[in-house]
Every structure is written in C-alpha cells, then in structure tokens.
Amino acid sequence: MPPIPPPGLTAEECARVAAPLEQAWTLPPAAYVREDVYAREADRVMRAGWAPVSRLDQTPNPGDYLCIDLMGQPLLVSHGMDGRVRVFSNVCRHRSAPVAEGAGTRKLFTCPYHAWSYDTEGRLVRAPLMEGAEGFSEADCSLPLVRSETWEGFILVNLDGEAAPFAPQVEGLRSYFEAFGMTDMVVARTLEFDSGWNWKVLVENFMEAYHHIATHSQTFEPVFHAADSKVFGDEAWAVLHMPAAHPEASSPPLIAGLEPWQASDLFAAVVYPHFMIALHGAGMAWYQVLPTAAGRLLLRIHVCVPASARALPEYEEIVEASAQFTAHVHAEDIAANDLVWRGLNAPMARQGRLSPLEAAIWRLNQWWLRRMQDA
C-alpha cells in the first residue's frame, strides 16, 4: 500500500516532491499554510527531533540560567551549583506558573505565584504553608528534567525523549567543520525577528544560493556566485558551500588554522528540521528558529566569534560590523520571504519545479515526507 499523504496533500503532489532532483517539484502550498499540517509537524518533526536551545557560553558559570519557550514548552537552562548544565521544564509543580523569566544568575528559582522555590539542580527546597497536605513530599516535586545533549558548544533538547542520540547523526558535519572550532565560539550579539511565515520558507531561503542573483544581487552575488554553489549532505543534514568569487580579496580570518578555501568561502548548514548555522573565516551565525504557528516564528540570529577575538582591541568594531551586515542581508531575505508567503496563500498557488541549485531543499523535502506520511 502506498504511503498516505499528510492533510491537504495529494498522492500526486507527494510523488512530484519525491522524484529525483532533476525531476522534482517543491512542496505544495498546503504544506506551508495549513494549521493541521503544522500540528502534525509539531509532533512528528519538531518535538520528535533535536533543537538547539542555547550555547554553553550563554550560561558559563554556576548559577547562570536562561529561559526559552520551545514548541509551547517553557524551558529553563540552568548551570547548577554542582557545575552541570541541565534543561528543565520551566513550570512550577504546584499550579504551573513559570518559575523564572529571561536570563541571569541566581541560586534559587522562586515561583512568583506561591513562592515555591527550586535550587539550580531542579529540586524543590521550599513550599510554604503546605502543612496538612497529606503525603506531600518536596522530594517528589522536582522540576522535570528534559533530555539534552551538548554538541560543539550547543545545548540541544529532545522534547518527546524518543529521538536517536544526536551526535552520531551529524558526525560527518562535525568532521567537515572541525577546523572552524565551533566549540570555542561565543555569542557576541543577538538579533531578533518576529517573522510572519512558515518555518520551511526560512530554511529553504537559507539553504540555496540561487536567490543571490536577484535578492542579493548587490551583496552576496558579486562575492559568492550562485552558479558556483554546491550542496552535499547525509540523512540528517545538508551543507551549502558557496566558493568565493575573488578569494584573494577576502579579509584575514579571525579563526586560526583554516585552509585558504575555508577562510574565504561561505558555508550554510542545516540539521533537519531547522538547526541552521553559517560559517566563515570570521566566525559563525546561528539562526535559532522557534516556530509558533503555521505562519509565524521567532528568529534569533546569534552572531558568534572565536572566544580569542574578545581580546582584540577592535573587538567591538568587528562585532558591530558583523551584526550590521547580518541584519542588512537578512532584511533582503525578509522582503523575499514576505513575497513567497503572500504567494503561497494565494488561491491559485501551485507546486513549482526545483533548480539543481536547490538540492538542499530537495533533501529537506525527502526527509520531511518520510516523517509526515503515514504507512
């Protein structure tokens, strides 16, 4: 029996998506705009996979913490006083209010509703006025621990607790970028964008250089020609390699030990569904994608540099220039993604043919279909 398509998609549309790259089509509009498709994605794609929630350098010392909402689940990243970094459900075990907000440093997380207090290891240590509650035990009311892994300085979580270990799935990706020293990168600046499109619109835009010829005709295309781009990957990830058109004109890299082509070229990588990083000789940009609905997401672009760069006299100027250029290029992408989203919601919108330059999109679509179709 052939696979059963996701809601709103036909078998014919899915067959077009699944065709070899040279014959393949895009996902149909329903895959982006329908809330029932997004609900299935939430369970089968987002909560069932791994998502990065922070970098280790964002909570470097015991007592440091960071709060984030992921797929409707408030999370608390806590660097325990015992030196271990954990991720908890940021929901009080009494009446479900979040026990912390934002980021900072503290030894206790006290719920603002009824003052139940938890230590940095998630244990309930104080529950006022609970005398007379039969069988109540503070030891039974720790904050639930969320499954997490640390990889190349990233802290990732798996919300449903069922995913295969993350690191073995991306060993090829790690080894390819080993020279860049991702573990030693630090977040220097964070840019935030409330975005009105489906998360796949963003990922697709990120993972192809074809649009350089129009969207980035004055920024990227003169430096990284679309026609020179190439894609490779594995079951769980893809890399877009954008060779420099004029490598001799590249600025000296901040990252030591790179080969000349690594120092001059630009690389975009995605671990499915939407763990996205861009690497270059000056550092890394981590695109943190936080979907909230079929047509909305919060995007945080974390501009990262080697930790050693913080000692440079021109450090602030380097970070400011990188942040400004990142914001400028993303403004161009926002305009393009707005156009795509407008068209996807049009009554006459249909599937389109993929270019061979969009091989990373094709790879993502195959991965998406496998998880979204019923046997």
C-alpha positions in Angstrom: 0.0 0.0 0.0 1.4 3.4 -0.9 2.1 6.0 1.9 -0.9 8.1 3.0 -0.1 11.8 2.3 -0.3 14.5 5.1 -3.6 16.5 5.4 -4.3 18.6 2.4 -1.7 17.0 0.2 -2.4 14.5 -2.6 -0.5 11.4 -3.6 0.3 13.0 -6.9 1.8 16.1 -5.2 3.9 13.9 -2.9 5.1 11.8 -5.8 6.3 15.0 -7.5 8.2 16.0 -4.3 9.8 12.5 -4.0 11.0 12.4 -7.6 14.8 12.6 -8.3 16.2 16.1 -8.0 16.3 16.6 -11.8 12.6 16.0 -12.0 11.4 17.2 -8.5 8.9 19.8 -7.5 8.5 21.9 -4.4 6.2 21.0 -1.6 2.6 22.2 -2.4 1.2 25.3 -0.6 -0.8 23.3 1.8 2.4 22.0 3.4 3.2 25.6 4.5 -0.2 27.3 5.2 -2.4 24.7 6.8 -2.6 24.6 10.6 -3.4 20.8 10.6 -0.1 20.2 8.7 1.7 22.3 11.2 0.2 20.4 14.1 1.5 17.2 12.6 4.9 18.7 12.1 4.9 19.8 15.8 4.6 16.2 16.9 6.5 14.3 14.2 9.2 16.7 13.3 9.8 19.3 16.0 9.1 17.6 19.3 10.4 14.3 17.9 13.7 15.7 16.9 16.6 17.7 18.4 16.5 21.5 18.7 19.3 23.8 20.0 18.2 26.0 22.9 21.4 27.8 23.9 25.2 27.9 23.7 27.3 26.8 26.7 28.9 30.3 26.8 25.5 31.8 27.4 25.4 30.2 30.9 29.1 29.9 31.6 29.1 29.9 35.5 27.3 28.0 38.2 24.1 29.8 39.0 23.7 31.2 35.4 20.4 30.4 33.7 18.4 31.1 30.6 14.7 30.7 29.8 13.2 29.8 26.4 9.9 28.6 25.0 10.1 25.8 22.6 7.0 24.4 20.8 4.8 25.7 23.6 7.0 24.2 26.4 8.7 26.8 28.7 12.3 25.6 29.3 14.9 26.6 31.9 18.6 26.1 31.1 20.4 26.0 34.4 24.1 25.8 35.2 23.9 24.1 38.5 26.0 24.9 41.5 27.4 21.4 41.1 28.9 22.5 37.7 26.5 20.6 35.5 24.3 22.3 32.9 20.7 20.9 32.8 17.5 21.7 31.0 14.2 21.6 33.0 10.6 22.2 32.4 10.1 25.8 33.5 6.7 25.1 35.0 6.1 25.1 38.8 5.0 21.7 40.1 2.2 23.4 42.2 -0.1 25.5 39.9 2.0 25.6 36.7 3.3 29.2 36.6 6.9 29.6 35.1 9.4 29.8 37.9 11.9 32.0 36.0 12.0 34.5 33.2 14.7 35.9 31.0 18.3 35.2 31.9 20.7 35.9 34.8 22.3 34.4 37.8 20.7 33.0 40.9 20.9 30.2 43.4 17.1 29.7 43.8 14.2 29.9 41.3 11.2 31.1 43.3 7.8 30.9 41.6 6.1 34.3 41.7 2.7 32.8 42.3 3.0 30.9 45.7 6.8 31.2 46.4 7.7 27.5 45.8 11.4 27.5 45.4 13.7 25.3 43.4 17.5 25.0 43.5 19.8 25.1 40.4 19.6 21.3 40.2 15.8 21.5 39.9 14.9 20.2 43.4 12.0 21.7 45.3 13.6 23.1 48.5 10.7 25.3 49.9 6.9 25.0 49.7 5.3 27.4 52.1 2.2 26.6 54.1 1.9 23.0 52.9 1.4 21.6 56.4 -1.7 19.4 56.4 -1.3 18.3 52.8 -1.2 14.5 53.4 1.5 12.6 51.7 3.1 15.8 50.3 6.9 15.5 49.9 9.2 18.2 48.5 11.4 15.3 47.1 8.5 14.3 44.8 8.2 17.7 43.2 11.4 18.4 41.4 11.2 20.2 38.1 11.1 17.6 35.3 14.4 17.1 33.5 14.3 17.5 29.7 16.5 15.2 27.7 19.5 17.2 26.4 22.9 16.8 24.7 25.9 19.1 24.3 27.4 19.2 20.8 30.1 21.6 19.6 29.2 24.1 22.3 25.4 23.9 21.6 22.9 22.6 24.1 20.2 20.7 22.3 16.9 19.2 23.7 14.6 16.4 22.5 11.1 17.2 23.9 9.5 13.7 23.4 12.5 11.9 24.8 12.4 9.3 21.9 15.0 10.6 19.4 18.1 8.7 18.5 21.3 10.3 20.0 22.2 13.5 18.2 26.0 13.4 17.8 26.3 10.2 15.8 23.7 11.5 13.2 25.9 14.5 12.5 29.4 13.2 12.8 30.1 13.9 9.1 29.0 17.5 9.6 31.2 17.9 12.7 34.3 16.5 11.0 33.8 18.7 7.9 33.8 21.8 10.0 36.3 20.7 12.6 38.8 23.3 11.6 36.4 26.1 12.4 36.4 25.2 16.2 32.7 25.7 16.8 33.1 24.6 20.4 35.2 27.7 21.1 32.7 30.2 19.5 30.9 32.6 21.8 27.7 34.6 21.2 28.7 38.2 20.7 25.4 39.7 19.6 21.8 38.5 19.1 19.4 39.9 16.6 15.7 39.1 17.0 12.9 39.0 14.3 9.2 38.2 14.7 8.6 36.6 11.3 5.2 36.0 9.6 5.9 32.9 7.5 6.1 29.1 7.8 9.5 27.9 9.2 10.2 26.0 5.9 10.1 29.3 4.0 13.0 30.5 6.1 15.0 27.2 5.9 14.6 27.0 2.1 15.8 30.5 1.7 18.8 29.9 3.9 19.9 26.7 2.1 20.1 27.8 -1.5 22.3 30.4 -3.2 20.1 30.5 -6.3 18.4 33.6 -5.0 21.7 35.5 -4.8 21.1 36.6 -8.4 18.1 38.6 -7.5 17.6 39.0 -3.8 21.3 39.6 -3.0 22.4 41.0 -6.4 24.4 43.7 -4.7 25.6 41.9 -1.5 26.2 38.2 -1.9 26.1 37.6 -5.7 29.2 39.7 -6.5 31.2 37.8 -3.9 29.6 34.3 -3.9 28.2 33.5 -7.3 25.0 31.4 -7.3 26.2 29.3 -10.2 29.3 28.2 -8.3 27.4 26.9 -5.2 27.2 23.2 -4.4 25.3 21.0 -1.9 26.2 17.8 -0.2 24.9 16.1 3.0 23.7 13.0 4.7 20.5 11.5 6.1 20.1 14.2 8.8 21.9 17.3 7.4 23.0 19.3 4.4 25.7 21.8 3.6 25.6 24.6 1.1 29.1 25.5 0.0 29.5 29.0 -1.6 33.0 29.5 -3.0 34.4 33.0 -3.0 34.5 34.6 -6.5 37.6 36.6 -5.5 39.3 34.7 -2.7 42.4 36.9 -2.9 40.2 39.9 -1.8 39.0 38.2 1.4 39.7 39.7 4.7 42.2 38.0 7.0 40.3 35.3 9.0 39.7 35.6 12.8 39.8 31.8 13.0 43.3 30.4 13.1 44.4 27.3 11.2 42.0 27.4 8.3 42.9 26.3 4.8 42.7 29.2 2.3 39.4 28.0 0.8 37.9 27.6 4.3 39.0 31.2 5.2 37.5 32.8 2.0 34.4 30.7 1.3 30.9 30.8 2.9 29.1 27.8 4.2 25.5 27.3 5.3 24.4 24.1 7.1 21.1 22.7 8.3 20.5 19.8 10.6 16.8 18.9 10.0 14.4 20.3 10.6 15.8 23.8 11.3 19.1 23.9 13.2 20.9 26.4 10.9 24.4 27.7 11.1 26.5 29.8 8.7 30.3 29.5 8.9 33.0 31.8 7.5 36.5 32.9 8.3 35.4 35.5 10.8 33.1 33.2 12.9 29.6 31.8 12.8 26.0 32.9 12.7 23.5 30.6 14.4 19.9 31.0 13.2 17.7 29.9 16.1 14.2 29.1 14.7 11.3 29.0 17.2 8.0 28.2 15.3 4.8 29.1 17.0 2.2 28.5 14.2 1.9 27.5 10.6 2.6 31.1 9.6 4.7 32.5 12.4 8.1 32.0 14.0 10.5 33.9 16.2 14.0 34.0 14.7 17.1 34.8 16.7 20.3 35.3 14.8 23.2 34.8 17.1 26.4 36.4 15.8 29.3 34.3 17.1 33.1 34.8 17.1 36.1 32.8 18.3 36.5 33.4 22.1 40.0 34.6 21.4 38.6 37.6 19.4 37.4 39.1 22.7 41.0 40.1 23.5 41.4 42.1 20.2 41.4 45.9 20.6 39.0 46.2 17.7 36.6 43.5 19.1 33.6 45.8 19.4 34.1 47.2 15.9 34.3 43.6 14.5 31.1 42.6 16.2 29.2 45.7 15.2 30.2 45.4 11.6 29.3 41.7 11.5 25.9 42.4 13.2 25.1 45.3 10.8 26.0 43.2 7.7 24.0 40.2 9.0 21.0 42.5 9.6 21.3 44.1 6.2 21.4 40.7 4.4 18.5 39.4 6.4 16.4 42.4 5.6 16.8 41.4 2.0 15.7 37.9 2.9 12.7 39.2 4.8 11.5 41.1 1.7 11.9 37.9 -0.4 10.2 35.6 2.2 7.3 38.1 2.5 6.7 37.7 -1.2 6.9 33.9 -1.0 4.4 33.8 1.8 2.0 36.1 0.0 2.1 33.8 -3.0 1.7 30.6 -1.0 -1.5 31.9 0.5 -3.0 32.8 -2.9 -5.9 30.6 -4.2 -4.1 29.8 -7.4 -0.7 28.9 -5.9 0.7 25.5 -7.0 3.9 23.5 -6.8 6.9 24.7 -8.7 9.9 23.0 -10.3 13.2 22.9 -8.3 16.5 24.0 -9.8 19.5 21.7 -9.4 21.0 24.6 -7.3 18.2 23.9 -4.8 19.4 20.4 -3.9 19.4 21.2 -0.1 15.6 22.0 -0.4 15.1 18.7 -2.2 17.0 16.9 0.6 14.9 18.5 3.3 11.7 17.7 1.4 12.6 14.0 1.2 13.3 14.0 5.0 10.0 15.8 5.7 7.9 13.4 3.6 9.3 10.4 5.4 8.2 11.7 8.7 4.9 13.3 7.7 3.3 10.5 5.6 1.5 7.5 7.2 2.5 4.0 6.3 
